[in-house]
Amino acid sequence: MNNFMQQIMQQIIHKCKEEIDKDEKDSTLKKDIINPLIRYMGRKMMPYIWFSIFVLFLLMICICFGSICLYNRMYINKKMN
């Protein structure tokens, strides 16, 4: 009896794999599940992405401004000596 149930389960799994592998099911799977999921994740992640870009931009400005100020201080100190 156990062997019989195992065979039935293997057949069911095999049939499900065949159905999923079909091209028409693949496009339906992409259209109905994967694409909405990616859009949802993109909408939820977008504020974090923009915030990260903003922080990196500020960091670049601070580094550039700091290096310019440091260069000017070194130039003034050399000029005074």
mmJSON file of the N, C-alpha and C atoms, coordinates in Angstrom:
{"data_MODEL":{"atom_site":{
"group_PDB":["ATOM","ATOM","ATOM","ATOM","ATOM","ATOM","ATOM","ATOM","ATOM","ATOM","ATOM","ATOM","ATOM","ATOM","ATOM","ATOM","ATOM","ATOM","ATOM","ATOM","ATOM","ATOM","ATOM","ATOM","ATOM","ATOM","ATOM","ATOM","ATOM","ATOM","ATOM","ATOM","ATOM","ATOM","ATOM","ATOM","ATOM","ATOM","ATOM","ATOM","ATOM","ATOM","ATOM","ATOM","ATOM","ATOM","ATOM","ATOM","ATOM","ATOM","ATOM","ATOM","ATOM","ATOM","ATOM","ATOM","ATOM","ATOM","ATOM","ATOM","ATOM","ATOM","ATOM","ATOM","ATOM","ATOM","ATOM","ATOM","ATOM","ATOM","ATOM","ATOM","ATOM","ATOM","ATOM","ATOM","ATOM","ATOM","ATOM","ATOM","ATOM","ATOM","ATOM","ATOM","ATOM","ATOM","ATOM","ATOM","ATOM","ATOM","ATOM","ATOM","ATOM","ATOM","ATOM","ATOM","ATOM","ATOM","ATOM","ATOM","ATOM","ATOM","ATOM","ATOM","ATOM","ATOM","ATOM","ATOM","ATOM","ATOM","ATOM","ATOM","ATOM","ATOM","ATOM","ATOM","ATOM","ATOM","ATOM","ATOM","ATOM","ATOM","ATOM","ATOM","ATOM","ATOM","ATOM","ATOM","ATOM","ATOM","ATOM","ATOM","ATOM","ATOM","ATOM","ATOM","ATOM","ATOM","ATOM","ATOM","ATOM","ATOM","ATOM","ATOM","ATOM","ATOM","ATOM","ATOM","ATOM","ATOM","ATOM","ATOM","ATOM","ATOM","ATOM","ATOM","ATOM","ATOM","ATOM","ATOM","ATOM","ATOM","ATOM","ATOM","ATOM","ATOM","ATOM","ATOM","ATOM","ATOM","ATOM","ATOM","ATOM","ATOM","ATOM","ATOM","ATOM","ATOM","ATOM","ATOM","ATOM","ATOM","ATOM","ATOM","ATOM","ATOM","ATOM","ATOM","ATOM","ATOM","ATOM","ATOM","ATOM","ATOM","ATOM","ATOM","ATOM","ATOM","ATOM","ATOM","ATOM","ATOM","ATOM","ATOM","ATOM","ATOM","ATOM","ATOM","ATOM","ATOM","ATOM","ATOM","ATOM","ATOM","ATOM","ATOM","ATOM","ATOM","ATOM","ATOM","ATOM","ATOM","ATOM","ATOM","ATOM","ATOM","ATOM","ATOM","ATOM","ATOM","ATOM","ATOM","ATOM","ATOM","ATOM","ATOM","ATOM","ATOM","ATOM","ATOM","ATOM","ATOM","ATOM"],
"id":[1,2,3,4,5,6,7,8,9,10,11,12,13,14,15,16,17,18,19,20,21,22,23,24,25,26,27,28,29,30,31,32,33,34,35,36,37,38,39,40,41,42,43,44,45,46,47,48,49,50,51,52,53,54,55,56,57,58,59,60,61,62,63,64,65,66,67,68,69,70,71,72,73,74,75,76,77,78,79,80,81,82,83,84,85,86,87,88,89,90,91,92,93,94,95,96,97,98,99,100,101,102,103,104,105,106,107,108,109,110,111,112,113,114,115,116,117,118,119,120,121,122,123,124,125,126,127,128,129,130,131,132,133,134,135,136,137,138,139,140,141,142,143,144,145,146,147,148,149,150,151,152,153,154,155,156,157,158,159,160,161,162,163,164,165,166,167,168,169,170,171,172,173,174,175,176,177,178,179,180,181,182,183,184,185,186,187,188,189,190,191,192,193,194,195,196,197,198,199,200,201,202,203,204,205,206,207,208,209,210,211,212,213,214,215,216,217,218,219,220,221,222,223,224,225,226,227,228,229,230,231,232,233,234,235,236,237,238,239,240,241,242,243],
"type_symbol":["N","C","C","N","C","C","N","C","C","N","C","C","N","C","C","N","C","C","N","C","C","N","C","C","N","C","C","N","C","C","N","C","C","N","C","C","N","C","C","N","C","C","N","C","C","N","C","C","N","C","C","N","C","C","N","C","C","N","C","C","N","C","C","N","C","C","N","C","C","N","C","C","N","C","C","N","C","C","N","C","C","N","C","C","N","C","C","N","C","C","N","C","C","N","C","C","N","C","C","N","C","C","N","C","C","N","C","C","N","C","C","N","C","C","N","C","C","N","C","C","N","C","C","N","C","C","N","C","C","N","C","C","N","C","C","N","C","C","N","C","C","N","C","C","N","C","C","N","C","C","N","C","C","N","C","C","N","C","C","N","C","C","N","C","C","N","C","C","N","C","C","N","C","C","N","C","C","N","C","C","N","C","C","N","C","C","N","C","C","N","C","C","N","C","C","N","C","C","N","C","C","N","C","C","N","C","C","N","C","C","N","C","C","N","C","C","N","C","C","N","C","C","N","C","C","N","C","C","N","C","C","N","C","C","N","C","C","N","C","C","N","C","C"],
"label_atom_id":["N","CA","C","N","CA","C","N","CA","C","N","CA","C","N","CA","C","N","CA","C","N","CA","C","N","CA","C","N","CA","C","N","CA","C","N","CA","C","N","CA","C","N","CA","C","N","CA","C","N","CA","C","N","CA","C","N","CA","C","N","CA","C","N","CA","C","N","CA","C","N","CA","C","N","CA","C","N","CA","C","N","CA","C","N","CA","C","N","CA","C","N","CA","C","N","CA","C","N","CA","C","N","CA","C","N","CA","C","N","CA","C","N","CA","C","N","CA","C","N","CA","C","N","CA","C","N","CA","C","N","CA","C","N","CA","C","N","CA","C","N","CA","C","N","CA","C","N","CA","C","N","CA","C","N","CA","C","N","CA","C","N","CA","C","N","CA","C","N","CA","C","N","CA","C","N","CA","C","N","CA","C","N","CA","C","N","CA","C","N","CA","C","N","CA","C","N","CA","C","N","CA","C","N","CA","C","N","CA","C","N","CA","C","N","CA","C","N","CA","C","N","CA","C","N","CA","C","N","CA","C","N","CA","C","N","CA","C","N","CA","C","N","CA","C","N","CA","C","N","CA","C","N","CA","C","N","CA","C","N","CA","C","N","CA","C","N","CA","C","N","CA","C","N","CA","C","N","CA","C","N","CA","C"],
"label_alt_id":[null,null,null,null,null,null,null,null,null,null,null,null,null,null,null,null,null,null,null,null,null,null,null,null,null,null,null,null,null,null,null,null,null,null,null,null,null,null,null,null,null,null,null,null,null,null,null,null,null,null,null,null,null,null,null,null,null,null,null,null,null,null,null,null,null,null,null,null,null,null,null,null,null,null,null,null,null,null,null,null,null,null,null,null,null,null,null,null,null,null,null,null,null,null,null,null,null,null,null,null,null,null,null,null,null,null,null,null,null,null,null,null,null,null,null,null,null,null,null,null,null,null,null,null,null,null,null,null,null,null,null,null,null,null,null,null,null,null,null,null,null,null,null,null,null,null,null,null,null,null,null,null,null,null,null,null,null,null,null,null,null,null,null,null,null,null,null,null,null,null,null,null,null,null,null,null,null,null,null,null,null,null,null,null,null,null,null,null,null,null,null,null,null,null,null,null,null,null,null,null,null,null,null,null,null,null,null,null,null,null,null,null,null,null,null,null,null,null,null,null,null,null,null,null,null,null,null,null,null,null,null,null,null,null,null,null,null,null,null,null,null,null,null],
"label_comp_id":["MET","MET","MET","ASN","ASN","ASN","ASN","ASN","ASN","PHE","PHE","PHE","MET","MET","MET","GLN","GLN","GLN","GLN","GLN","GLN","ILE","ILE","ILE","MET","MET","MET","GLN","GLN","GLN","GLN","GLN","GLN","ILE","ILE","ILE","ILE","ILE","ILE","HIS","HIS","HIS","LYS","LYS","LYS","CYS","CYS","CYS","LYS","LYS","LYS","GLU","GLU","GLU","GLU","GLU","GLU","ILE","ILE","ILE","ASP","ASP","ASP","LYS","LYS","LYS","ASP","ASP","ASP","GLU","GLU","GLU","LYS","LYS","LYS","ASP","ASP","ASP","SER","SER","SER","THR","THR","THR","LEU","LEU","LEU","LYS","LYS","LYS","LYS","LYS","LYS","ASP","ASP","ASP","ILE","ILE","ILE","ILE","ILE","ILE","ASN","ASN","ASN","PRO","PRO","PRO","LEU","LEU","LEU","ILE","ILE","ILE","ARG","ARG","ARG","TYR","TYR","TYR","MET","MET","MET","GLY","GLY","GLY","ARG","ARG","ARG","LYS","LYS","LYS","MET","MET","MET","MET","MET","MET","PRO","PRO","PRO","TYR","TYR","TYR","ILE","ILE","ILE","TRP","TRP","TRP","PHE","PHE","PHE","SER","SER","SER","ILE","ILE","ILE","PHE","PHE","PHE","VAL","VAL","VAL","LEU","LEU","LEU","PHE","PHE","PHE","LEU","LEU","LEU","LEU","LEU","LEU","MET","MET","MET","ILE","ILE","ILE","CYS","CYS","CYS","ILE","ILE","ILE","CYS","CYS","CYS","PHE","PHE","PHE","GLY","GLY","GLY","SER","SER","SER","ILE","ILE","ILE","CYS","CYS","CYS","LEU","LEU","LEU","TYR","TYR","TYR","ASN","ASN","ASN","ARG","ARG","ARG","MET","MET","MET","TYR","TYR","TYR","ILE","ILE","ILE","ASN","ASN","ASN","LYS","LYS","LYS","LYS","LYS","LYS","MET","MET","MET","ASN","ASN","ASN"],
"label_asym_id":["A","A","A","A","A","A","A","A","A","A","A","A","A","A","A","A","A","A","A","A","A","A","A","A","A","A","A","A","A","A","A","A","A","A","A","A","A","A","A","A","A","A","A","A","A","A","A","A","A","A","A","A","A","A","A","A","A","A","A","A","A","A","A","A","A","A","A","A","A","A","A","A","A","A","A","A","A","A","A","A","A","A","A","A","A","A","A","A","A","A","A","A","A","A","A","A","A","A","A","A","A","A","A","A","A","A","A","A","A","A","A","A","A","A","A","A","A","A","A","A","A","A","A","A","A","A","A","A","A","A","A","A","A","A","A","A","A","A","A","A","A","A","A","A","A","A","A","A","A","A","A","A","A","A","A","A","A","A","A","A","A","A","A","A","A","A","A","A","A","A","A","A","A","A","A","A","A","A","A","A","A","A","A","A","A","A","A","A","A","A","A","A","A","A","A","A","A","A","A","A","A","A","A","A","A","A","A","A","A","A","A","A","A","A","A","A","A","A","A","A","A","A","A","A","A","A","A","A","A","A","A","A","A","A","A","A","A","A","A","A","A","A","A"],
"label_entity_id":["1","1","1","1","1","1","1","1","1","1","1","1","1","1","1","1","1","1","1","1","1","1","1","1","1","1","1","1","1","1","1","1","1","1","1","1","1","1","1","1","1","1","1","1","1","1","1","1","1","1","1","1","1","1","1","1","1","1","1","1","1","1","1","1","1","1","1","1","1","1","1","1","1","1","1","1","1","1","1","1","1","1","1","1","1","1","1","1","1","1","1","1","1","1","1","1","1","1","1","1","1","1","1","1","1","1","1","1","1","1","1","1","1","1","1","1","1","1","1","1","1","1","1","1","1","1","1","1","1","1","1","1","1","1","1","1","1","1","1","1","1","1","1","1","1","1","1","1","1","1","1","1","1","1","1","1","1","1","1","1","1","1","1","1","1","1","1","1","1","1","1","1","1","1","1","1","1","1","1","1","1","1","1","1","1","1","1","1","1","1","1","1","1","1","1","1","1","1","1","1","1","1","1","1","1","1","1","1","1","1","1","1","1","1","1","1","1","1","1","1","1","1","1","1","1","1","1","1","1","1","1","1","1","1","1","1","1","1","1","1","1","1","1"],
"label_seq_id":[1,1,1,2,2,2,3,3,3,4,4,4,5,5,5,6,6,6,7,7,7,8,8,8,9,9,9,10,10,10,11,11,11,12,12,12,13,13,13,14,14,14,15,15,15,16,16,16,17,17,17,18,18,18,19,19,19,20,20,20,21,21,21,22,22,22,23,23,23,24,24,24,25,25,25,26,26,26,27,27,27,28,28,28,29,29,29,30,30,30,31,31,31,32,32,32,33,33,33,34,34,34,35,35,35,36,36,36,37,37,37,38,38,38,39,39,39,40,40,40,41,41,41,42,42,42,43,43,43,44,44,44,45,45,45,46,46,46,47,47,47,48,48,48,49,49,49,50,50,50,51,51,51,52,52,52,53,53,53,54,54,54,55,55,55,56,56,56,57,57,57,58,58,58,59,59,59,60,60,60,61,61,61,62,62,62,63,63,63,64,64,64,65,65,65,66,66,66,67,67,67,68,68,68,69,69,69,70,70,70,71,71,71,72,72,72,73,73,73,74,74,74,75,75,75,76,76,76,77,77,77,78,78,78,79,79,79,80,80,80,81,81,81],
"pdbx_PDB_ins_code":[null,null,null,null,null,null,null,null,null,null,null,null,null,null,null,null,null,null,null,null,null,null,null,null,null,null,null,null,null,null,null,null,null,null,null,null,null,null,null,null,null,null,null,null,null,null,null,null,null,null,null,null,null,null,null,null,null,null,null,null,null,null,null,null,null,null,null,null,null,null,null,null,null,null,null,null,null,null,null,null,null,null,null,null,null,null,null,null,null,null,null,null,null,null,null,null,null,null,null,null,null,null,null,null,null,null,null,null,null,null,null,null,null,null,null,null,null,null,null,null,null,null,null,null,null,null,null,null,null,null,null,null,null,null,null,null,null,null,null,null,null,null,null,null,null,null,null,null,null,null,null,null,null,null,null,null,null,null,null,null,null,null,null,null,null,null,null,null,null,null,null,null,null,null,null,null,null,null,null,null,null,null,null,null,null,null,null,null,null,null,null,null,null,null,null,null,null,null,null,null,null,null,null,null,null,null,null,null,null,null,null,null,null,null,null,null,null,null,null,null,null,null,null,null,null,null,null,null,null,null,null,null,null,null,null,null,null,null,null,null,null,null,null],
"Cartn_x":[0.818,0.0,0.867,1.913,2.795,3.485,3.896,4.546,3.578,2.32,1.297,1.096,1.025,0.852,2.069,3.221,4.453,4.47,4.013,3.949,2.964,1.839,0.832,1.411,2.077,2.668,3.735,4.541,5.564,4.927,3.836,3.139,2.548,1.989,1.414,2.51,3.626,4.736,5.258,5.379,5.866,4.908,3.604,2.608,2.664,2.824,2.913,4.143,5.267,6.488,6.303,5.641,5.398,4.523,3.493,2.587,3.288,4.132,4.845,5.856,6.465,7.496,6.938,5.633,5.056,5.203,5.389,5.597,4.39,3.209,2.017,1.852,2.208,2.143,3.247,4.375,5.504,5.13,4.51,4.12,3.024,2.108,1.064,1.682,2.626,3.307,4.047,4.73,5.442,4.465,3.397,2.444,1.659,1.228,0.339,1.048,2.271,2.933,4.235,5.148,6.494,6.504,5.886,5.898,5.227,4.039,3.463,4.33,4.979,5.85,7.047,7.632,8.768,8.329,7.154,6.646,6.402,5.821,5.543,6.844,7.829,9.112,9.795,9.703,10.295,9.67,8.351,7.669,8.053,8.186,8.537,9.993,10.879,12.307,12.718,11.911,12.303,12.668,11.935,12.363,13.761,14.071,15.391,16.484,16.171,17.15,17.423,16.355,16.539,17.293,16.978,17.673,19.159,19.476,20.878,21.615,20.965,21.588,21.833,20.859,20.992,22.148,22.246,23.322,24.679,24.781,26.047,26.43,25.451,25.703,26.221,25.578,26.043,27.448,27.713,29.039,30.097,29.773,30.717,30.966,29.922,30.079,30.953,30.708,31.505,32.97,33.218,34.601,35.284,34.596,35.187,35.433,34.458,34.605,35.724,35.79,36.84,38.22,38.348,39.664,40.066,39.113,39.411,39.849,39.132,39.504,40.879,41.144,42.449,43.558,43.317,44.309,44.569,43.493,43.65,44.434,44.165,44.898,46.38,46.663,48.061,48.736,48.055,48.607,48.879,47.922,48.1,49.262,49.361,50.452,51.813,51.891,53.161,53.512,52.492,52.701,53.21,52.704,53.096,54.505,54.943,56.284,57.286],
"Cartn_y":[-1.196,0.0,1.268,1.28,2.427,2.689,1.637,1.752,2.331,1.924,2.421,3.929,4.402,5.829,6.627,6.028,6.691,6.877,5.862,5.958,7.047,7.097,8.118,9.518,9.707,11.009,11.381,10.43,10.703,11.093,10.439,10.784,12.197,12.531,13.872,14.938,14.696,15.64,15.776,14.658,14.683,15.473,15.266,16.004,17.507,17.856,19.275,19.91,19.225,19.751,19.95,18.996,19.122,20.333,20.537,21.663,23.0,23.058,24.309,24.6,23.57,23.757,24.181,24.077,24.495,26.001,26.436,27.86,28.712,28.223,29.015,29.191,28.18,28.29,29.214,29.183,30.031,31.503,31.835,33.239,33.64,32.735,33.021,33.19,32.329,32.417,33.745,34.149,35.423,36.588,36.534,37.646,37.792,36.692,36.76,36.749,36.221,36.094,36.877,36.612,37.17,38.676,39.147,40.587,41.433,41.05,41.846,41.838,40.718,40.632,41.567,41.624,42.515,43.975,44.308,45.68,46.073,45.162,45.434,45.665,44.804,44.963,46.253,46.61,47.854,49.066,49.057,50.182,50.294,49.169,49.19,49.576,49.23,49.497,50.874,51.512,52.766,53.873,54.086,55.136,54.871,53.631,53.299,53.531,53.233,53.453,54.949,55.771,57.213,57.794,57.301,57.777,57.429,56.229,55.823,56.693,56.989,57.858,59.247,59.77,61.088,61.111,60.077,60.016,59.918,59.113,59.003,60.331,61.036,62.347,63.33,63.352,64.229,63.847,62.561,62.102,62.552,62.451,62.907,64.406,65.186,66.631,66.943,66.245,66.477,66.128,65.04,64.634,65.652,66.07,67.057,68.379,68.857,70.118,70.022,68.894,68.701,68.677,68.021,67.98,69.36,70.131,71.492,72.369,72.274,73.066,72.648,71.365,70.877,71.369,71.336,71.821,73.312,74.078,75.52,75.81,75.076,75.267,74.951,73.858,73.504,74.58,75.106,76.127,77.417,77.799,79.013,78.841,77.658,77.405,77.439,76.924,76.948,78.38,79.153,80.531,81.389,81.113,81.892,81.542,80.318,79.905,80.311],
"Cartn_z":[0.0,0.0,0.0,0.777,0.865,-0.474,-1.145,-2.456,-3.485,-3.395,-4.31,-4.135,-2.898,-2.611,-3.086,-2.937,-3.367,-4.885,-5.604,-7.065,-7.5,-6.835,-7.173,-6.93,-5.811,-5.499,-6.529,-6.941,-7.954,-9.282,-9.646,-10.881,-10.799,-9.652,-9.472,-9.581,-8.929,-8.977,-10.398,-11.092,-12.481,-13.373,-13.211,-14.008,-13.703,-12.434,-12.067,-12.691,-12.673,-13.288,-14.779,-15.439,-16.882,-17.18,-16.371,-16.597,-16.389,-15.386,-15.104,-16.2,-16.762,-17.782,-19.139,-19.344,-20.618,-20.782,-22.028,-22.31,-21.936,-22.198,-21.888,-20.377,-19.625,-18.163,-17.662,-18.358,-17.96,-18.112,-19.224,-19.42,-18.435,-18.132,-17.149,-15.769,-15.446,-14.156,-14.028,-15.102,-15.071,-14.968,-15.761,-15.815,-14.517,-13.939,-12.782,-11.432,-11.382,-10.081,-10.014,-10.929,-10.822,-11.076,-12.148,-12.46,-11.381,-10.87,-9.774,-8.519,-8.254,-7.089,-7.228,-8.418,-8.656,-8.563,-9.116,-9.02,-7.561,-6.8,-5.385,-4.617,-4.844,-4.16,-4.583,-5.863,-6.344,-5.686,-5.548,-4.9,-3.433,-2.772,-1.351,-1.136,-2.073,-1.906,-2.42,-3.25,-3.887,-2.898,-1.802,-0.861,-0.289,-0.02,0.522,-0.513,-1.76,-2.831,-2.989,-3.021,-3.159,-1.966,-0.756,0.434,0.363,-0.098,-0.22,-1.231,-2.35,-3.356,-2.771,-2.028,-1.407,-0.402,0.433,1.424,0.738,-0.291,-1.026,-1.673,-2.211,-2.815,-1.766,-0.597,0.485,0.941,1.016,1.414,0.413,-0.88,-1.905,-1.79,-1.538,-1.386,-0.168,0.926,2.14,1.911,1.241,0.979,0.071,-0.983,-1.9,-1.187,-0.431,0.278,1.315,2.028,3.024,2.408,1.262,0.624,0.093,-0.391,-0.864,0.305,1.421,2.602,3.119,3.15,3.611,2.692,1.377,0.414,0.625,0.824,1.044,2.322,3.383,4.637,4.45,3.747,3.514,2.663,1.669,0.795,1.574,2.459,3.258,4.227,4.87,5.813,5.102,3.893,3.149,2.76,2.441,2.024,3.188,4.389,5.561,6.026,5.783,6.223,5.241],
"occupancy":[1.0,1.0,1.0,1.0,1.0,1.0,1.0,1.0,1.0,1.0,1.0,1.0,1.0,1.0,1.0,1.0,1.0,1.0,1.0,1.0,1.0,1.0,1.0,1.0,1.0,1.0,1.0,1.0,1.0,1.0,1.0,1.0,1.0,1.0,1.0,1.0,1.0,1.0,1.0,1.0,1.0,1.0,1.0,1.0,1.0,1.0,1.0,1.0,1.0,1.0,1.0,1.0,1.0,1.0,1.0,1.0,1.0,1.0,1.0,1.0,1.0,1.0,1.0,1.0,1.0,1.0,1.0,1.0,1.0,1.0,1.0,1.0,1.0,1.0,1.0,1.0,1.0,1.0,1.0,1.0,1.0,1.0,1.0,1.0,1.0,1.0,1.0,1.0,1.0,1.0,1.0,1.0,1.0,1.0,1.0,1.0,1.0,1.0,1.0,1.0,1.0,1.0,1.0,1.0,1.0,1.0,1.0,1.0,1.0,1.0,1.0,1.0,1.0,1.0,1.0,1.0,1.0,1.0,1.0,1.0,1.0,1.0,1.0,1.0,1.0,1.0,1.0,1.0,1.0,1.0,1.0,1.0,1.0,1.0,1.0,1.0,1.0,1.0,1.0,1.0,1.0,1.0,1.0,1.0,1.0,1.0,1.0,1.0,1.0,1.0,1.0,1.0,1.0,1.0,1.0,1.0,1.0,1.0,1.0,1.0,1.0,1.0,1.0,1.0,1.0,1.0,1.0,1.0,1.0,1.0,1.0,1.0,1.0,1.0,1.0,1.0,1.0,1.0,1.0,1.0,1.0,1.0,1.0,1.0,1.0,1.0,1.0,1.0,1.0,1.0,1.0,1.0,1.0,1.0,1.0,1.0,1.0,1.0,1.0,1.0,1.0,1.0,1.0,1.0,1.0,1.0,1.0,1.0,1.0,1.0,1.0,1.0,1.0,1.0,1.0,1.0,1.0,1.0,1.0,1.0,1.0,1.0,1.0,1.0,1.0,1.0,1.0,1.0,1.0,1.0,1.0,1.0,1.0,1.0,1.0,1.0,1.0,1.0,1.0,1.0,1.0,1.0,1.0],
"B_iso_or_equiv":[0.0,0.0,0.0,0.0,0.0,0.0,0.0,0.0,0.0,0.0,0.0,0.0,0.0,0.0,0.0,0.0,0.0,0.0,0.0,0.0,0.0,0.0,0.0,0.0,0.0,0.0,0.0,0.0,0.0,0.0,0.0,0.0,0.0,0.0,0.0,0.0,0.0,0.0,0.0,0.0,0.0,0.0,0.0,0.0,0.0,0.0,0.0,0.0,0.0,0.0,0.0,0.0,0.0,0.0,0.0,0.0,0.0,0.0,0.0,0.0,0.0,0.0,0.0,0.0,0.0,0.0,0.0,0.0,0.0,0.0,0.0,0.0,0.0,0.0,0.0,0.0,0.0,0.0,0.0,0.0,0.0,0.0,0.0,0.0,0.0,0.0,0.0,0.0,0.0,0.0,0.0,0.0,0.0,0.0,0.0,0.0,0.0,0.0,0.0,0.0,0.0,0.0,0.0,0.0,0.0,0.0,0.0,0.0,0.0,0.0,0.0,0.0,0.0,0.0,0.0,0.0,0.0,0.0,0.0,0.0,0.0,0.0,0.0,0.0,0.0,0.0,0.0,0.0,0.0,0.0,0.0,0.0,0.0,0.0,0.0,0.0,0.0,0.0,0.0,0.0,0.0,0.0,0.0,0.0,0.0,0.0,0.0,0.0,0.0,0.0,0.0,0.0,0.0,0.0,0.0,0.0,0.0,0.0,0.0,0.0,0.0,0.0,0.0,0.0,0.0,0.0,0.0,0.0,0.0,0.0,0.0,0.0,0.0,0.0,0.0,0.0,0.0,0.0,0.0,0.0,0.0,0.0,0.0,0.0,0.0,0.0,0.0,0.0,0.0,0.0,0.0,0.0,0.0,0.0,0.0,0.0,0.0,0.0,0.0,0.0,0.0,0.0,0.0,0.0,0.0,0.0,0.0,0.0,0.0,0.0,0.0,0.0,0.0,0.0,0.0,0.0,0.0,0.0,0.0,0.0,0.0,0.0,0.0,0.0,0.0,0.0,0.0,0.0,0.0,0.0,0.0,0.0,0.0,0.0,0.0,0.0,0.0,0.0,0.0,0.0,0.0,0.0,0.0],
"pdbx_formal_charge":[null,null,null,null,null,null,null,null,null,null,null,null,null,null,null,null,null,null,null,null,null,null,null,null,null,null,null,null,null,null,null,null,null,null,null,null,null,null,null,null,null,null,null,null,null,null,null,null,null,null,null,null,null,null,null,null,null,null,null,null,null,null,null,null,null,null,null,null,null,null,null,null,null,null,null,null,null,null,null,null,null,null,null,null,null,null,null,null,null,null,null,null,null,null,null,null,null,null,null,null,null,null,null,null,null,null,null,null,null,null,null,null,null,null,null,null,null,null,null,null,null,null,null,null,null,null,null,null,null,null,null,null,null,null,null,null,null,null,null,null,null,null,null,null,null,null,null,null,null,null,null,null,null,null,null,null,null,null,null,null,null,null,null,null,null,null,null,null,null,null,null,null,null,null,null,null,null,null,null,null,null,null,null,null,null,null,null,null,null,null,null,null,null,null,null,null,null,null,null,null,null,null,null,null,null,null,null,null,null,null,null,null,null,null,null,null,null,null,null,null,null,null,null,null,null,null,null,null,null,null,null,null,null,null,null,null,null,null,null,null,null,null,null],
"auth_seq_id":[1,1,1,2,2,2,3,3,3,4,4,4,5,5,5,6,6,6,7,7,7,8,8,8,9,9,9,10,10,10,11,11,11,12,12,12,13,13,13,14,14,14,15,15,15,16,16,16,17,17,17,18,18,18,19,19,19,20,20,20,21,21,21,22,22,22,23,23,23,24,24,24,25,25,25,26,26,26,27,27,27,28,28,28,29,29,29,30,30,30,31,31,31,32,32,32,33,33,33,34,34,34,35,35,35,36,36,36,37,37,37,38,38,38,39,39,39,40,40,40,41,41,41,42,42,42,43,43,43,44,44,44,45,45,45,46,46,46,47,47,47,48,48,48,49,49,49,50,50,50,51,51,51,52,52,52,53,53,53,54,54,54,55,55,55,56,56,56,57,57,57,58,58,58,59,59,59,60,60,60,61,61,61,62,62,62,63,63,63,64,64,64,65,65,65,66,66,66,67,67,67,68,68,68,69,69,69,70,70,70,71,71,71,72,72,72,73,73,73,74,74,74,75,75,75,76,76,76,77,77,77,78,78,78,79,79,79,80,80,80,81,81,81],
"auth_comp_id":["MET","MET","MET","ASN","ASN","ASN","ASN","ASN","ASN","PHE","PHE","PHE","MET","MET","MET","GLN","GLN","GLN","GLN","GLN","GLN","ILE","ILE","ILE","MET","MET","MET","GLN","GLN","GLN","GLN","GLN","GLN","ILE","ILE","ILE","ILE","ILE","ILE","HIS","HIS","HIS","LYS","LYS","LYS","CYS","CYS","CYS","LYS","LYS","LYS","GLU","GLU","GLU","GLU","GLU","GLU","ILE","ILE","ILE","ASP","ASP","ASP","LYS","LYS","LYS","ASP","ASP","ASP","GLU","GLU","GLU","LYS","LYS","LYS","ASP","ASP","ASP","SER","SER","SER","THR","THR","THR","LEU","LEU","LEU","LYS","LYS","LYS","LYS","LYS","LYS","ASP","ASP","ASP","ILE","ILE","ILE","ILE","ILE","ILE","ASN","ASN","ASN","PRO","PRO","PRO","LEU","LEU","LEU","ILE","ILE","ILE","ARG","ARG","ARG","TYR","TYR","TYR","MET","MET","MET","GLY","GLY","GLY","ARG","ARG","ARG","LYS","LYS","LYS","MET","MET","MET","MET","MET","MET","PRO","PRO","PRO","TYR","TYR","TYR","ILE","ILE","ILE","TRP","TRP","TRP","PHE","PHE","PHE","SER","SER","SER","ILE","ILE","ILE","PHE","PHE","PHE","VAL","VAL","VAL","LEU","LEU","LEU","PHE","PHE","PHE","LEU","LEU","LEU","LEU","LEU","LEU","MET","MET","MET","ILE","ILE","ILE","CYS","CYS","CYS","ILE","ILE","ILE","CYS","CYS","CYS","PHE","PHE","PHE","GLY","GLY","GLY","SER","SER","SER","ILE","ILE","ILE","CYS","CYS","CYS","LEU","LEU","LEU","TYR","TYR","TYR","ASN","ASN","ASN","ARG","ARG","ARG","MET","MET","MET","TYR","TYR","TYR","ILE","ILE","ILE","ASN","ASN","ASN","LYS","LYS","LYS","LYS","LYS","LYS","MET","MET","MET","ASN","ASN","ASN"],
"auth_asym_id":["A","A","A","A","A","A","A","A","A","A","A","A","A","A","A","A","A","A","A","A","A","A","A","A","A","A","A","A","A","A","A","A","A","A","A","A","A","A","A","A","A","A","A","A","A","A","A","A","A","A","A","A","A","A","A","A","A","A","A","A","A","A","A","A","A","A","A","A","A","A","A","A","A","A","A","A","A","A","A","A","A","A","A","A","A","A","A","A","A","A","A","A","A","A","A","A","A","A","A","A","A","A","A","A","A","A","A","A","A","A","A","A","A","A","A","A","A","A","A","A","A","A","A","A","A","A","A","A","A","A","A","A","A","A","A","A","A","A","A","A","A","A","A","A","A","A","A","A","A","A","A","A","A","A","A","A","A","A","A","A","A","A","A","A","A","A","A","A","A","A","A","A","A","A","A","A","A","A","A","A","A","A","A","A","A","A","A","A","A","A","A","A","A","A","A","A","A","A","A","A","A","A","A","A","A","A","A","A","A","A","A","A","A","A","A","A","A","A","A","A","A","A","A","A","A","A","A","A","A","A","A","A","A","A","A","A","A","A","A","A","A","A","A"],
"auth_atom_id":["N","CA","C","N","CA","C","N","CA","C","N","CA","C","N","CA","C","N","CA","C","N","CA","C","N","CA","C","N","CA","C","N","CA","C","N","CA","C","N","CA","C","N","CA","C","N","CA","C","N","CA","C","N","CA","C","N","CA","C","N","CA","C","N","CA","C","N","CA","C","N","CA","C","N","CA","C","N","CA","C","N","CA","C","N","CA","C","N","CA","C","N","CA","C","N","CA","C","N","CA","C","N","CA","C","N","CA","C","N","CA","C","N","CA","C","N","CA","C","N","CA","C","N","CA","C","N","CA","C","N","CA","C","N","CA","C","N","CA","C","N","CA","C","N","CA","C","N","CA","C","N","CA","C","N","CA","C","N","CA","C","N","CA","C","N","CA","C","N","CA","C","N","CA","C","N","CA","C","N","CA","C","N","CA","C","N","CA","C","N","CA","C","N","CA","C","N","CA","C","N","CA","C","N","CA","C","N","CA","C","N","CA","C","N","CA","C","N","CA","C","N","CA","C","N","CA","C","N","CA","C","N","CA","C","N","CA","C","N","CA","C","N","CA","C","N","CA","C","N","CA","C","N","CA","C","N","CA","C","N","CA","C","N","CA","C","N","CA","C","N","CA","C","N","CA","C","N","CA","C","N","CA","C"],
"pdbx_PDB_model_num":[1,1,1,1,1,1,1,1,1,1,1,1,1,1,1,1,1,1,1,1,1,1,1,1,1,1,1,1,1,1,1,1,1,1,1,1,1,1,1,1,1,1,1,1,1,1,1,1,1,1,1,1,1,1,1,1,1,1,1,1,1,1,1,1,1,1,1,1,1,1,1,1,1,1,1,1,1,1,1,1,1,1,1,1,1,1,1,1,1,1,1,1,1,1,1,1,1,1,1,1,1,1,1,1,1,1,1,1,1,1,1,1,1,1,1,1,1,1,1,1,1,1,1,1,1,1,1,1,1,1,1,1,1,1,1,1,1,1,1,1,1,1,1,1,1,1,1,1,1,1,1,1,1,1,1,1,1,1,1,1,1,1,1,1,1,1,1,1,1,1,1,1,1,1,1,1,1,1,1,1,1,1,1,1,1,1,1,1,1,1,1,1,1,1,1,1,1,1,1,1,1,1,1,1,1,1,1,1,1,1,1,1,1,1,1,1,1,1,1,1,1,1,1,1,1,1,1,1,1,1,1,1,1,1,1,1,1,1,1,1,1,1,1]
}}}
